[in-house]
Amino acid sequence: MSFSSDEVNFLVYRYLQESGFIHSAFVFGIESHISQSNINGALVPPAALLTILQKGLMYTEVEWSVGENGEMNGRPIEGLSLIDAVMPEIKLANPAVKAESGKSAASDTTNASSSSASTTGANIKAEVKTETTSTTAAAQTNSGVTASGTAATNAETTETDGGTNSATTGSANASSSAAASTTSATTAATTTGEDTKKPEACQTTAAGPTTAVDDATSSSSNNGNSNNAAASSEATSGVAVTSAPNSSSTVTPIAPAPNATAAATTGSTPTTATVAAPTQAQSVTGTATSTARVEPMEIDSAIEIPASKATVLRGHESEVFICAWNPSRDLLASGSGDSTARIWDMSDTGNSPNQLVLRHCIQKGGAEVPSNKDVTSLDWNCDGTLLATGSYDGFARIWKTDGHLASTLGQHKGPIFALKWNKRGNYILSAGVDKTTIIWDASTGQCTQQFSFHNAPALDVDWQTNNSFASCSTDQRIHVCRLGSEAPVKTFRGHTNEVNAIKWCPQGKLLASCSDDMTLKIWCMNRDKCCHDLQAHSKEIYTIKWSPTGPGTQNPNTNLLLASASFDSTVRLWDVERGTCIHTLTKHTEPVYSVAFSPDGKYLASGSFDKCVHIWSTQSGQLVHSYKGTGGIFEVCWNSKGTKVGASASDGSVFVLDLRKF
């Protein structure tokens, strides 16, 4: 066991922020050089210091209660205070003991609960976006990806001048020591990424109290400055690295130095790309493709997808938060905490897939270096010719399918949580921790209009038409905005906790929203209150998806459905017209982070932190196929033909399930 002073200082710094001691946290952060540490604060769960103190206190109680021979020293000690634990003379002088067996159960319960009261109180809000306080994997995911803006809120109101964001969103790999307090080695190994983006973890700047900032507590002098002061002064660029599986590739490789960054080869032009040979880590695994290893599953073997039908893609060096299929070709894009996005060519299953590595770089000291920030979101344009990515470094980027960087979009003052192309493909919409949403001109890379209507981090956006959209936030509000309008066209209020995701139905008439208040609401533009308030989930609802069915779709004769995924480990299918739940899908055992309908609407894929991807019949609600990967699932998606399902996981793996013969 080992720990550094940087780690201790960071936990103290976070404790001060979470406790509301903003000025003390600021001074302590400066004096302890928090901004120079490599700790990824996005992956450190709320109340981390209190949690580890409680565990240490429990260990001390056990240590004092058990002798060297392994037998109890009289009656077990319980209810030890922190001060008692650091005063050796207390050990024999005044031990607290458990109630004797003959005493009432009520007394036992009272004593047992008192030992954890201090931590329980501190974790009331910390449970937001985690399955339970004891589920460390979910808590870490929640802190790092889901884009829960609760933890991110104070990241932009603290007074550090650019250092805070660096300290809390540093290298994801450096966070392994911060995750050492997990109760399971397996959990620590596979969980490195939600709240997050929003996930959506989507993830958040997990620095500061986990309460939403409103108008009263938001300081204009601090607005966004602490999140990305460095980003505002540093030009950004990107580098694409092509990893080819064999010498027959038409790409001429340039062998890089070990661990070489894109900076050394790109010069100062951000739109150039470096074509490099696979790194040492990649060469070990060929093209980062291997036969999937399927773990034992407690399901009918008839529906289990065999390893021969799964292609595992390895190359990412950190958790993979997001993946999306190209709408016209079998290209799968993935975004990771290793500050890269990758494009995997899955069109030829006979050979190992090629991968393009899109390195997200910034200019620093006259050279280009990796941003070391998570890629939180990505989206293909309508014809599949361009890929847009959003990053924790506050920049959006547009890439060509050959891996070259087309443009860099810089206007946000903090991490970007969501990013979407409109249907026409001329605008990109982004949402950030700086409480704003931005419409970008895709052809020029310039900001067309910035909307500053939210009082807290914006978590999600979705286009209604080619020039109007909706946005949601940790401020519990939903705004409908239009390009050229200086005020929201419509504002929906009704959720009592942060709104995690919003989606317009295929016709653009109904807007669905899901929240940490455990409700799913349906809104329409001609009403101020929701049309349906769907209450069935028992924990936070992380994401929602409409089926590609009903009027105005390619499946007009199939009823329109809405799917919701929750931290209660269930997926629900809703008949929105009637406002009823028609199927509850219950095979998952951990929080569900993603759902996706097949193009024909007949199947629904779901991904959970139980490492499983399940595929369900939307008509019967029955489990049709299932596959267990090696890490918690952040995202699932279907290709345009409906023959393959892609998934991204917390252990850095991406895999593709071929369903053509099922």
N, C-alpha and C positions, 0 to 999 in steps of 0.2 A: 504494500500500500504506500502510495506517495501522493503528495499534493503540493502545489506551489503557492507562494504568497499572492500571485496574480489571481489564482482561483478563489482564495479566501477573500481577497479584496473585492472581487467581482460579486460574490454572494452577499457581502456586506453592503456593497453599493446598491444591488438590486433590492435588498431588504429595506434600505432607507427610502428608495423610490416607492416601493410598494406600500410602505407605511405612511407615505405622504410627506416625508421630510425632504422635499425637493431641493431646498437650498443646501441642506447638509449633504445630500447626495452629490450635488454639483461640486461642492468644495472637496469632498472626499474623492470624487472621480478625478479631479485635477491633480490633487496631491499624490494619489496612488497610481497615476498614469494609466487609468482604465483604457483610454483610447489606444494605447500601444499594445494591449494584450491581444492574443489570438483566439480568445474565447468567443464562440458563436452564441451570443445571448439569445438568439431566436430559438435555440433548442433547449434552453434551460427553463424548466417549468416554473410557474409562479410559486412563491413561498418555499423555494428550494432550501434556503438557509434554515428555516423552521423545521422542514422535513428532516434534514440531516441531523439537526440538533436533537430532535425527538428520537431518532434512531439511536444516536449515541447515548441518550439518557436511558433508553430501554436496555441497551447493552450493559451500561453501568449497573442498572438494577439487577440484571442477571449475574453479572460478574460478582457483585457483592453478596448475592443470595446463594451462590454455588461455590463450594470449596474446591481445592486443588484435586481432591479425590473424586470430584464429580457429584458429590452428595450435597443436599441442601444444608445450609448453615442455619439451623433453626427454622423460623418461619420466613417465607419469601418477602423480600423488600419490594414495595410498590409505592407509587406516588412520590418518588424522589424529585425534588426540585433541582433546577440547574445549579443554583448556588450550593446546595447540599452536595451535588455530584462533584464539584471542584474543591470541596473541603474534606480531605481524608478523615479528619477527626470525627466527622459526622457519621462515618460508616459504622462505628461501634457505639457512638454516644446516643443517637436518637433515630434509629431506623423506623421507617413506616412499614407496616406489615399488612398482609392481606387479611381479610376477615376469616375467622375460623369456620370450618365446615358446618358447624352447628348453627351458625348465625344466618340471618335471613338472606335470601337471594337478592333482595332489594339493596341491601348494604353492599353486597359484592359488586352489583352493577354500578352503584355510585362510586365506589373506590376505583373500579376499573376505568370508568369514563373520565375520572378526574385527571388521570395521568396524561390523557391526550387532549384535554380541553384547550390548551393554549394553541396547539396546532390546528385543531378543528376550526376554531374561530377564524384563524388566519386564512383558512382555505375555502371559506364559504363562496367567495367569488372566483377563487382559483379553479373551482370545478368546472367553470364555463369552458366548453369545448373539450372536456375530457370525459371519458366514460364514467370513471369513478376516481376518487382521490387515490385509491390503491392501485389503479391501473396505470403504472408509470409509462408504459408504451404510449397509451393514448394521450397522457398528459404532455409527453415530449412532442408527440406529433402535433398536438394542439398548439403548443408554444411555437412550433417552427413552421407550420405550413398552411395551416388553414386560413391564414389571413384573418384571424379573429381580431378585430381592431381593439379589443379590450386591452390587451397587453401593449398594443402599439400606441395607444392614445398618448401616454405620457412621454413616449420617446420623442415626440415632436414638441413637447412643452417643457422639457428639461432645458437647462441653460448651457449645456456644454456646446462648444463651438465646433461641431463636426466630429468630435471625438466619440461622442456617445454612440452614434450610429455605427462607427467602426468597431467599437467594443462589443456591441450587441449583435452585430451581424458579420463577424469575422469568419475565418475559414471554418467550414462545416466539419472538416476532419479534426480540427483542434478541439472540438466539443466533446470528444470521447471521454475526457477526464471529468467533464461536468456531468456526464451521464452515468458515472460510476456508482451513483447512489441508487441505481435501479435495483429492484429486488431479485431480478433474474438475469443471469449472464446472457441468456438468449434474447431477452427483451432489450438489453443494452446493445447487443450486437445488431439487432434488426431495426431498432427504432432510433432514428436520428433526425427526424424531421418534424404539426398542424397545426401550431394553432396554426393556423396557421395554416397558407395559404395558404387556408386557407388556407389554409390551406388553407385551404384552402387553402393553411396553413396557410395556395395560397397561403403564406405565413405572415407573421407579424413581427414588428420590431418589439420584441418582448422585453421592454424596459420600462418599468414604471407601474404604478397602481393599475389594477385590472378593472377599473371603472371607467365608463365612457366619459370623455371630456365634453362638457356642454359650453354654451356661450359664456357662462359665468367663470368657468375655470380655465378657459382657453386664453392664453396670453398672446397678444398680437406681437409682442416683442420677440417671442420665441417661436412664432409660427413657422415651422419647417426648417428654421435655420440650423437646429442641432442635428437634423436628420441627414442632411446632405450638403453641408457647406463644402465639403471636399468635392462632391460631385459637381457642384455648380462651377467650380474653378478648374475642373479637369475635363479635357475633351475625351470622348469615348470612341472606341472602335471595336471591331470584332475580327476574329480570325477563323477561317475555316480550315480544318485539317482533314484530309482524306485518308482513311485507313482502308487499304486495299488488301484483299485476302491472298492475292497471288500476283505473279509478275506479268500476267496477261492483261492487267489493267492498263488503260490508256493513260493513266495519270503517271507522270514522272515524279517519283518520290525524292525528297530531300531529307537526308537523315539528320534529325535534330540531336543536340546534345541531351544527355539524360535530364529529364524534368525541365527541358527547355520550354520557355514560354513563347507565345506568339510574338512577343515584343521584338525579339531579336531579328525576325525575318520580315516584318511588315513595314518597317520604316515609319513614316509619319502619316501615310495616307490611310484613312480608316476604311476605305472601300476596297482595299486589296486583300487577297486571301493567300494564306500560306498552304501549300500542298506538301504534306510531310508524311514520312513513313510511319507505320505504327510505332507507338512507344514500346519500351521494354515490357511494360505490363500487358500491352495489347498483343505483343508477339507471342507471349506465353499461351494465350488463348486463341491464337489465330486471328480471326476477325471478330473476336468477342462473341462467338456463337458456340453454344454447347447443347448437348442433349439435356432436356429438362429432367431434374431429379424430383420425382413425385413422392411426397411424404404420405404415410398411411392416413387414410381418411375414414371417417365414420359415416359413410354414405353408401348407397347401393353401387356396387362396382360396375353395374351396367351403364351408369351415367358418368363414370369417371373418365375424363379425357386422358388417353394414354400419353406417355412421355414422347412417343414417336410423332405425335401431332402437335407438340409444343416446341417452339424454338426460343431458346433463352439467349438474349443479347446482352453481352457484358462489355463494359468499357467505361461507364460512368464510375466515378470514384466516390460518390456520395449518394444520398437518397434521391430518387427520381420522383418529382412531385407531379408531373404532368406529361401526358402524351396525347397525340392527335394524328389521325390519318389524313393524308393528302386526299382531297375530294375527287381527283381524277386519276391518280396513280397509286400503286401500292408502296407509297413512301410513308414511313412512320416517324414522326418527330417526337423527341422527348426532351424534357428540361429538368435540370438537376441542381442540387446544392453544390456541385463542383464547379459552378460558374460556366457551365457549357450547356448548349443544346446539341442534339445529334439528330441527323437524318439517316434512317436505316432503309435501305432499298430491299424490300421484301417481294419484289416482283418475280424473281427467279428463285424458287425454293430448292432447286437442284444444287445450287452452289451456296457457299457461305455469303451472307449479305454484306454488301459494302456499307460503310458508315462514314458520314461526313461529320466532323467535329467542329461545331460553331463556338469558338472561344469568345467569351464576352470580356473584352479588355478595356482598360482606361489608359490614358496617357499620363504618365507621372515621371517627372524629372527628365523629360525629353525622350522617354522610352515607353513602349507599350507593355503593360503588365496585366496579368489576369485580375479581374475586379474582385475575385474571391467572394462574390455575392451570389445568392441563389437565383436561378432562373425560375420565376414563380408562375409564369403564364406563357402560353403560345397559342397561335391560331393561324390557319391557312386562309388565304384569300379565296374567293369563290371559284376561280379556275385552277387553283393549285400551283400558280407560278411563283408566289411569294409567301414567305413565312414570317410572321411577326412574333417577336418575343418580348416579354416584360421581365425586368430584373429587379432584384433588391437594391441594385446600385442606383435606382431612380431613372434609368434610361430604358426606352423601348428601342428595338432595332428591327430593321426589315432585311431579310435575307433572300437571296435567290436560291433556286433548287440545286444549283451547283455548289452551294456553300459560301458564295461571295456575299459580303455585306453590302447592301444597297444604300442604306441610310441609317443614321442614328437620330433618335428623337429625344431631345433633352429639354424638359420644362418642369417636370415634377421635382419637388423638393423632398424626396424620400422614396421608399420602396414602392414599386408598382404591384398591385394585388391582382388586377384583372385587365384583360386586353382582348378586344374583339374587332374584326373587320365587319363593315356593313356589307349587304348583299351585292351592291354594285361594285365594291372593291376600290372605291376612291377615297374612303375615309377609314381611319382606325380610331377606336375609342378606348381610353385607358382610365383606370381608377387607382388612386394612390393613398398612402398613409397621410399625405399632406391635406386630406379632406377634399381634394378636388378631383374632377373628371375633365378629360381633355379630348377634343376631337382633333385629329391630325390629318393633314393632307398627305396622302400616301405617296403622291408623285413628287412632292417637294421635301417632305419630312418636316414641314413647318407646322406649328400650332395654329389651327384655324380658330378655335375658341376654347377658353378654359372656364369651367363652371365651378364656382366656389359657394355652393349652397349648403353643404353638409357641415355639421359642427364637430365631426369626428371622422376618423379614417373611413374612406369609401372602400367597401369590400367587393362589390360586384357591379357589373354593368351589362346591359343587353339592349341591342337595337330593336326598336319597334318598326321603324321605316328606315330609309336610307339617310334621313337627316334628323330623326328623333329617337330618343332612347330613355331608358330608366336606369336609375342608380340607387344602390342601397348602402347603408352605413351602420356603424356601431352606434350611431345616434338614434337608432330605431325608426328612422324615417326613410321613405322612398320618394324620390323626386322623378318626375317625368319632364325631360328637357327637350328643347328643339334648337337646332342650329340657327343662330341669329337672334334668339330670344334672350333677354337679359334677366329673366326670372323663370322659375319652373312653370311649366304649363299646368302641372298638377302635382300635388303633394299628398301622399297617403300616410296616415298615422293610424296606429292600431296595435302594432307589435309592442310588447313590453320588455323586450330585450333586443340585443343587436340582431340585425337582419343579415343572414349569411349569404343568401343567394336569391336572385330574381331571374325569371325567364318569361318572355312573351310566348303565347301560344302561336302556332304556325300562321294563323291569320292576323296576328297582332292586335287582337281585340281584348284578350284576357291576359292579365299579368299575375303570375304566381310568385309568392315569396315564402321563404322559410326562415325560421328564427331560433335563437336559443331559448325563446319562451315556449318551445315545444309545439308550436302551432304552424300550420300551413294555411296561408290566406290567398284568396283569389280576388283580384281587383279589376274593375273596369272603369273606363274614362268618364262615364256619365254618372258615376256614383262616388260620393266622398268616403263612404264606409265600404268595407269589403263585401263582396257578393257571397263568399263562403268563408267560414272560419272553421277549418278542419282540425279537430283536436282528437288525436288517437295515440300519437307517439308519447312515450314516457320519458324521453330525454331529448336533448337538443337535436334539431334537424339540420343536417350539414349541407345537403344539396338536393336539388330537384331537377327533373327533366320532363318535357312534354313528349308525347309520342308523335312520330311523323305521320299522323293519320288525321282523318276528318276532312272537311271542306278546305280547299286550297292546297292540298298536298297530293302526292303521287298515290296515296291510298285513301281516296275520298269516301269509300264505302265502309271504312273501318272506324269504329268509335274513337273519339279523342280520349286519351288517358293521360294521367299525370303520375309520375313516380317520385317518391320521396325516400331519402336515405337518412338514417338517424344513428345517433350514438347508442340507442337502445338495442342495437344489433339487428334491427328489422328494416325491411323495405316494404313500402305500402304502395299499392296501385289504386288510384282514385278515378271514379267516374265523376268528372267535374260538373257535368250538366246536372246530375242529381245530388252532387255534394256528398257522395258516400264512398267508403273504402270497399273495394270489391275483392281485393286479395291482400293478405298479410304474409309476406315471405320471411320465414323464420329460421332458415338453416345456418345463418351466420352466428358466430359466437362472440364477436368483437364489434366495435363501432364500424359502420359502413360509410365509406368516404366517397363512393362514386357509383353512379348508375348510368346506363346508356341503352337506348332502344336500338334494335336492328333497323336497317333502312325500311323494311316492310312493316315494322311495328309488331311483328309476331313474337319477338323474343326481347327479353330484357337481360342485360349483363349487369352484375353487381360486384363490387370489389370491397373487401373489408380488411381490417387489420388482423383478422384471423388467418391471413395469407391466402385466402380462397377467392377465386373468381367463380361465381355461380351464374348459370344461364337458365332463365326461367321462361316458361310459356306464358305470354300475357293473357291468353284466353282462359287457360285452366288454372294458372298460378302454380303449376307443378315445376319442380326442379328437373331440367332436361339434361344439362351437362354440368360438370364441375371439375375444377382443377385447383390443386394446392401448390403455390409457389414457395419461395424461400424467404420472402419478406412481406411485411404488411402492405396491402394494396392501397395506393393513393388514387389511381385513375384507371378507368377502363374505357375503351372506345371501339367502335366497329368500323371496318373499312367500308368503302362506298358500295361494294358488291354484296355486303352482308355475309361474307365467307370467312372472315378472320376477325378475331378480337385481340386487341393490343392491351397491355396492362403495364403499369409502372409501379415499382415497389420501394420500400424503405431501405432495402439492403443494396440498392444501386442497380438492381436488375430490371430489365425490360423483357417481356416475353410476348410471343404471338401464338395464339391458339388457332389452328387451322381446322375449321368446322365443315369442310366441304364433303367429307365422307360420312358425316353423322346423320 
